[in-house]
Amino acid sequence: MPRKIIVTSALPYANGPIHIGHLVEYLQTDIWVRFHKMCGNQCLYFCADDAHGTPIMISARAAGITPEELIERVHKEHKADFDGFLVEFDNYYSTHSPENKYFSELIFGRLKQAGSIVEKTIEQTYCENCKMFLPDRYIRGTCPRCKAEDQYGDSCDKCGGTHQPTELINPACSTCSTPPVRRESRHYFFKLADYEQQLKELITAGYTQKTTANKLDEWFSTGLKDWDISRDGPYFGFKIPGEEDKFFYVWLDAPIGYMASAKNYCDKNNLDFDKLWNSNEYELYHFVGKDIMYFHALFFPATLIGAGFKTADKLFVHGFLTINGEKMSKSKGTFIKASTYLKYLNPETLRYYYASKLTGGIEDIDLSIEDFTNKINSNLVGKLANLASRSGPMLTKKLDSQLGQLDTAGRELISKLTAAKGQITENYENLNYAAAVRTITALADEANRYVEQNQPWITVKNDLEKTRTTLTAVINAVRILTIYLKPILPEYAEKIEKFLNIDKLSFADVETVLQNRKINNFERLADRIDKSKVIAMIEESKEAQIAAPAATDSVEPIKPQCTIEDFEKIDLRIARVVKAEPVEGADKLLRLQLDLGGVQKQVLAGIACAYKPDELAGKTVVCLANLKPRKMRFGTSEGMILAAGPGGQDIFILSAASGAEPGQRVS
């Protein structure tokens, strides 16, 4: 009997672009959802933008727009990125929604009625310069446990521990670096410890992977603390009922966004939400990264238990992405946005590579640029796509596109491939995609050996029917391998379906044999990766750091203090723009020829979104004249012009005062 399954992924924050690190989770989830749909199961995939919190409010203010306008813009960008990578949500929504407000207030009210919500007057960090209480992510300092520096106010990236902002050593406001003071404020707390026994039972019953359960044991042993679920204004979020200037903490309403997205889907499709979300008729699974497992393994399920809602059947936790063995780096160009990747490479190459690395564990996966290129070119193109490209054109050009029948050798080959179905589907079910890909690749090797043994490129010259028999077996091997790959490569599979003139493939079709029928003309399935495109993608990712940060980027903390001696090294000069021209191949850069009073400098400036070249000729600007020249893909930049603004079209060049002469020093 087909299963009914609900699946969610963690909600991306509506304050910045999707990057290839984020995509580990969404591609892992999408592959699992597509697998279940191919097995004939009803599988619904829900997600949403996490749209509340102080960072949203501050970024919107910096961009000169409302928070609502910001999250609407980012929502469209996120959806475009996900569509580009073939992530197929059944509903992609937002936590800033009436459904989310309803469920947040409902759960809060039920927890309060159950005695699980208490009010306490506590000390909060307050920035007197910014005139606001500092949210967790707007205060940084030294971890009180492992003493790692530059950590957020709620958790430590190095040791994984959680803490309160007031526990940080040497705290500072992330926005202005001012040491905060402490002020008292009344807050609402969720009594997490009241649900310790139910949580332990949930985890013992298999709610998480074993490695995750071991980490949770550490948190249980240190004791579960009451969780602060309110924030003082100013804050972008839902007001707590009965309060004027207190709001639900984003981590209360964010995971509730799964329910809100499901409710929105149900209302649009005339379905019963309670049956879909809160009954045993449907299985429920959450996919999250290991950085937020505390919230999803303890806090969220405890609030659901207390409010009378069903908890998930399983929480799947994954690791992070490293590139070439290191954390993603903006300076090295490996902090690659989804949109940048799509400009240069086919999205299915990343889907395939991630699948070849992902297991059911929480270990980090590494994207080695060299391994990535080799694996796509050797396995995906050289072994899998090559099977179809070797057989299809020969059939259509030499054998009237007509398949024949399998002989004994062909049936033996197909039998080997069909026998692997159980092993492959089990690996998909258990998220062990890497094992599935290894098996599929080994089967492709078998099929390629069959081709080499039968040499159809020779027999086609003197024995057309033997060639037809050989190619019939190869085409059937292609079809079976495509079924196995389809959760990973949906567009690749669609091309094969069109080529073979067949309906949409599912796992029920593995044992079917195609014989005595026509096929269509072959369409190219996959291209080898050109290393120059990978280099260009990385270079553009470096360039993005030269331009002003986009309005949707998170507000970064102020860098460490410099001395007046450091500042005195800077030589700012008046410069006249002699010539301005676009840089071929770079969307954001303009090449400026500057005159600094007889000294000529070439500057590559990331202002193409805001200025046209003909608007700049003759303008006087302020130039950082003694900046060390930087060699870039598009030439050497010998300085930097000063500009300000939130980014995009809102970049404003700092012009020199009237009467200023080129070369004049700015003090």
N, C-alpha and C positions, 0 to 999 in steps of 0.2 A: 504494500500500500504506500503511495507517495507520502513523503513527509511534508509538513508545513513548518517553515523556518523563517524567523525574523533575525536579521543581521544588522549590526551597526558598526560604524568606525568612529573613532574619537573625532570631536568637532574641531576643525581648523579655526584658529583665532582670526577674527575679521580685522586684523591690523597689519597685515603683510601678505606678500605673495606666497604661493605654493612653491616649494623647492623640491629637489629630487630626494632629499632626506624624508620629507613628509610622505612622498609617494611610496616608500616601502610599505607603509600600512595600507594605503588605499589600493595598491595593486595586489597585495597579499589577500585583502578582503575580497576584491572584485573577482580574482581568480577562483576563490572558494565559492562565491555566489554563483558564478557562471558554471562551475563544475556541478553544483547541485541542480541547477536548472537543466543542464544537459542530462542529468540522471532522472529527469521527470518529476523532481520535487518542486513544490511551490516555495520559492525563496524570495523574500522581500528585503531590499537593502535600503536602510534609512540613514541619513546623515543631515547635518546642518552646519551653518557657521556659528561659532561661539562669538556672540556679538556684544557682550557687556563688559564693563570694567573701566577703570580709570585710564589705562593706555588708549582705549578707543576715544575717550573724551578728549584727552590731550592731543592726540594726533589730529582729530577733527578740528580742534581749535587752531592748531598750527597751520592746517590747510585752509582755514577760513570758511569751513563748511560745518553743517550740523553733524552730530554723530550718526543720525539716521541716513544722511546723504553718504557719509563715508562707508557705512556697512552695506548700503545698497550697491555702491560702486565695487567694493571688494567682493561682494557676493557674485556679481557678474563675472569678475576676473577669476575667482575660484572655480566657478562652474565651467568657464571656458577652458581652464587648465585641465580639469577633470575630464571633460568631454574630449579634449585633445589626446589624453592618455587612455581613452576608451573605458573609463571607469563609469559603470552604468548603474547609477542610483535609481531606485524606484521613486524616491522623493528626497530632494535636497532642499532644506528649509533654513530657518534662522531661529536662534533663541530669542530674538526680539520679536515675539509674536504673541497674539492673544492666547493661543493654546499653551504656550510655555508659561505665560503669566498665570493662567488658570491652574495648571498642575503645580506650579511653585507654591502658590497660595494654598492649594488643597493639601499638599504634603506638609507644608509648614503648620497649617491649622490642625491636621491630624496628629502630628508629632507634639504640638503644644498641648492638645487635649490629652494625649497619653502621658504627659509629664516629662517628655524627653527634651523639652526646650526650657532653658533657664536664663534669667537675666543677671548679668554681673557688671559691676563698675570696674573697669580695668584701665591700666595705663597704656596709652597708645603713643607711637612716635608721631611727632608733628613737626613739619617744617615751617619755621617762622618766616622764612624768605618766600616760600611758595604759598603760604597761608592755607595749608591743607594738611589733614591727616594723611600719612603715607601708606598706601597699599603695600602689600607684600613685595611686589615687583618693582616698587619705587624707592626701595631702600636697600643698600648693599653694605656689606661689611665682612668681618671674619667669622667663619663658622664656629659656634661655641663648642662643637665636639672635636672636629679634626683640625681646627685652626686654619683651614683653607681660606685664602683671602678672596675678596671680590665675589661674595655669594649673595643670593637674594634673601629677602626677609622671611621666606617660608620654608626653604629647603636648600640643601647643599648638593651641588652637582658632583662633588668629589666623593663624599662618603654616603650620599643618599639619605642622610638623616633629615628630619623635619624639626622646625623650631619656630618660635614666635619672633617677630621683628625686634622686640625689646631685648631678646637674648643675644643678638649680634654683638660682636666685639668691634669697637671703633666704627659704629654705623655712620652712614652719610646718605643724604638725599641723592637719589640717582639723577635727578634733573639738574640740581644746582650745586651738588657736593657739600652743602651746608650740613654740619652735624645737627641731627634733630634733637628736639627737647621732648619731654614726656608730658602728656596731658591726660586727664581722666575722661573717660567716656563710657556710657552705658551701652552694653552690647548683648546680643542674643547668642546663646551657645547651645549646640546639640550635644546631648550626653551620650557620646559614642560608647563609652564603657558599659552602658546599660545593655548593649547588644553583643557583648563579647562572646557569650556562649553560643548564640545563634550564628555568629560569624564563624566561629571555630567549627561548628557543625557543617556549615555551608562549605567551608574549605576542605574539610575532611571528606566530604561527599564528592570532591573532584571539581570544585568551582574553578580552580586555576591549575596551571601546570605545576609539577612537583617543585621545580626550582623557584617558582614564584611563591609557593606555599612555604618554602624554607625561609624566604625573606620575610614573609608575613609573621612567621614564628618569632623573629627578632623583634618586630613591633609589638607583638603580644607580650613578650617577656619584659619589655620596657614600660608597658602599661599604656592603655588607650586613654587619650586625654579628651576633655570636652573640646568641641570644635566650634570656633568662632564663625558664625554664619551670617553676620551682619557687617556692614561697612557704613561709615559716616559720609555724608555728602561733602563736597560735590562728587557725584558718582553717576555713571551711566548704567542704569539697570532698573529693576523693578523695586518700587517702594514696598517696604514691609507694611502690611495692613495695620492701620491705626497709628502709623508713624509719619512724621513730616520730613525728616532729614536723615532717615536710616533706610538702607537698601539691602536686598539680599546679596550676599557675597556671590561672586560669579561662579564659584565652585558648588554652590547650592543649585542654581538654575541651569548650569551648563549641561550636566548629564541628563537632566530632565528634558533637555532638547531632543533626546532620542524618542521619548514618549510623544513630545509635541509634534515631531515630524511624522510619526506614525499616525497620530490623531488627524493631522492635516490630510494625510493620504487617505485615511478611512472616510473622512467627510467628503473628499472629492470623488471617491469611488463607491459610496453608499455601503460601507462595511461597518461592522460592529467593533469598535475599538476595544471594548472590554474582552470580547472573545479573542481578538487578535493578539492583544498585549498581555492580558491578565488571566488567561485560561491555560489549561494543559494541552489544548488542541494544537498550539504552536510552540515549537522550540525557540529559544531566545539566546543569541550569542553576541558578545561584545568583543571587538578587536581594539586594543590600545597599545601604546608604547610603554616601556618599563618605567619611564619617568613619571607617569601618572597612575601607576598601579595602586598606590596607597588610596587614592580617591575612589577608584573603581572596585578595589577589592575589599575595602573596609567602609569608608564613609558613605558612598552611594548605596550599596546594598543594605546598610544599616538603616538609612532613611526610608528605603522602600519597605523593609520589614516593619518598621515602626508605623508606616502609613498604610499598611495593608495591601501593598502591591507585590507582584511576583518578582523575584530576582532572576537573573539570567541563568541558563543552564550551564554556561561556561564562559569564562573570561580568558580570551586568548591574548597573551602578552608577547610582544616582539622586542627585539633589540634595536640599536641605532644603526645608522649608516656611517661608515668611514670611507674615505677615498684615498687610495694608495696607502692604506694603513694609518691614516691620520684623520682627525676631525675635519669636517668641511671648513674650508678657509676662504674668506673673501680675498685676502691678499694673493693667494695662489690661484684664484679663479675656479676653485672647486665647490664654492657655494653657488650652485647652478640653479637658477629658477626654472620652473617647469616650462614657462613660455620661451625661455632662451633655448632650452633643449629642443623644443619642437621646431625652432627655426632651422636647426642644423641636422637633426637626426629623426629617424622614424620612431614613433613611440613604442612600437612593438619590439624594438631592439632592447629597450630598458625593461619592458615586461618580461622578455625572455631571460635577460641576464639576472634580474632579481629572482625569478623563479628558479634559476639554476643554483642559487645560493641559499634560498630560504628553507628552513626546517621548522619543526614545531616548537623549537626552543626559544629562549630569550637572548641568545648570543647575538652580538653585533654582526652585521655582514659588511664585507669590504668590496667596494667597487674599484678594482684595479683597472686603470685605463688601458693598459696593455692587454690584460686578460680579457677585458670586455671586448676590445677590438678583435682579438684572436678567436674568442668563443663565438661571436656573431659570424665572422667570416668563415671559420672552419666548420662549425656545427650547424648553425641555422641556415646559412647560405650553401656551404660546401657539401653538407650531408643531407639535410632535410629538403630544402627547396630544390637542390640539384636533382633529386630523384624525379620530381615532376618535370623539371626543365629538360631532362635527358629523354624522357619518354613521351611527353605530350606532343611536342612539335613533330617528332618522328611519326607518331600515329596520324596526326592531322595532314601532314604533307605527303606521306608515303602510303598510308593504309586507309585512306578515306575516312578518318576519324572513327573507325569502327573497332570496338573491342571484340575479342574472340572468347575462347573458353580456357579455363585453367587446365594444365596438365598435372601430372603427379608432382613434379618438382615445384610447380607454382603453388599447389595446394599445401605442400610441406612448408613453404615460406609463409603463406598466409596463416597457417596453423600456429607457427611460432609467434606471430604477431598477435593473434587473437588470444593466445594462452596468457599473455601478459596483462590482460584487462583487469583481472582481480587485484593484482599487485599494484597497478597504476592507480586504480580508483581508491584503493586503501591509502596510498600515499597522499593523494589529493585530500581525502577526508581528514587525515591526520596532519595536514599542513606541511607535509614533508615533500614540497615541490621539487627540491633538489634531487631526491631519489627518483621521483617520477621522470624528471628530465634526463637523468642518467640512463634510465631504462629505455626511454624513447630513443635516445641517441644510439644506444647499443642495438636497438631494433633497426634503426636506419642503417647502421653498419652492415647488418645482415642483408638488408635489401640491396644495398650497394654492392655487396659481394656477389649476390645473385646476378646483378646486371653484368658485373665483370666476367663472371663465369659463362654467361650466355651470349655476350658480345653482340647485342642487337645491331650495332652500327656496321657489323660485318655481314650478319645474316640477312639484313635488309637488301643487300645487293643480289642475293641469289635464292632466298627462301622467305618469301613474304609471310607465309602462314606461321612458320616457326617464330618469326619476329613478332607477329601479332600475339601469339601465345605468351611469349616472354613479356611483352609490354602490358598485356592484360594483367599478369601477376604484379608487375611493378605498379600499375595504376591502382590496383586493389591495396597494395602496401601503402601507397601514398594516402589513400582514403582512410585507412585505419590509423596511420600515424597522425593524420590531420585531426581525427576525432580525439586522440590522446592529447594533442597540442591545443585544441580549440579554446579551453578555458584561459590559456595564456595568450594565444594569438588569434583573437576573434576575426580580425580583418583578413589575415592570412587564410583562415578557414573559409571565409566567405568567397575569396577568390577561387579556392579549390572547389567549393560547391558549384560555383558558376562554370568552371572549367569542366567538371565531370557531369554537368547537367543533372544535378540531384537536389533533393530537398535539404533543408537544414539538418546537419548531422547531430546526432546525439549518441550517448554511450550504448543505447539499445541497438544501434546500427553496426556495431563492431563485427558481428558475425555475418552480416549481409555480404554477398558477393556480387560484384558488377560483371556481367557477361553479356555478349551478343547485343551490344547497344552502342549508340553514338555518343561521342563526347564533343565538347565545344573547343574553340580555339584556345590555345594556352595564353595566359596573361602572366607577365613577370611577377614573381611572388615576393622576392626580397633582394635588396642590393647589399653588396659588400660595403662595409664602413670605410669611408675615406678618412685617413688619419688627419688630413688637413682640415676637415670639418670639425673634428674633435678639438684640434688646436684652436680653431677660430672660435668655437663655443667657449672654451676656457678663457681665451683672450677677451671676449666680450664680457664675460663674467667679471674679469678684472676691471674692465673699463667702467662697468656700472658703479664702481666705487669712486670713480673720479667725479662723476656727476653728482649733483645735489641729491640727497636721499629722497625717494618717492614719498608722497604724502601718506601712503599706506604702510610705510616701514615703522617698526616700533621706535619710540624715542630712546636713543642710546644714552647710557650714562656718560657724564662728563669724564674726559680722560684725566689721568693723574696730573697733579699740579705741576706747573713749570715755574721757573724762577725768572726774575727780571733780566738776568743774564741770558737766559734762553731766548727771551723775547727780543732782546737787542740784536740777536743774530739775523732777524728778519729784515730784509731790505725791500720796502714797498716803494714802487716808482710809478709816476704817471707814464702812460703809454698811449700812442695813437694807433688805431687799427688801420694799417695800410691796405690790407687785403683780407678778405674772409671767403672761404669756400667750403663746400661740403666735403666730407671724407668718404670716398667710395667704400662701401661695405660696412660702414659704421653708422647706425641710425642716430646715435646721440652726439656724435662729435662734429665740431667744426674746426677747420685748420685756419688759424689766425696768424697773419704776419704783423708783428708789432714793431713800432719805432719807439725806442726809449731814448730819444735825444741823440741820434747818431748810431746807437747800438740796435741791431736788428735781432729779434728773437722769433722763433716759431713756437706757437703754443697750440696744443690740441685741447679744446675746451668742450666739456659735456653740456652744451647749451643749445643743441640743434632743435630740441623740442620747443624752445621758447623764442629763438631768434632766427630769422632768415639771414643768409650771408649779406644780401644787399642792404640790410638794415644797419649793419655794423661798420661798414667802411667809413672812415673819417671820425668815428667816435673816439673819445678819450676815456680810458679805463684805468683802474688801479691794478698793477701787476706785481706779483711776488717775483722780484727780479733775480734773486740769488738762490732760487730753488734748484737743487741738483737735477740736471737733465735726466729724463726717463725714456728709455728705449721701449717703444710700443710696437705692436704689429703694424700700425699704420704710419709709423715714422717716429721721430724723436720729439718729445715735448720739452721745451727749454725753460718753461716757467709756468705760472698759473695766474689767471685773472680772477679777481675777487667777485663773487656773486652771492646772493642770498635768496631764500625762499624755500617753500616746502617741497618743490620738485615739479617734474612734468613741465607744463607750460608756464608755471609760476616760478620762474627763475629770473632774478633781477640783477643785472650787472651793476656793480658799484662804479658810477661814473665820477670822473674828476671834477673838481670845482671849476667854475668859469674862470678863464684866464690862465689856468695851469698849463705848463709847458711839458712836452715829452721829456722824460729823464729826470724831472723834478722829484725829489724825495718826498714821500708822504710820512708825516710824523704824527 
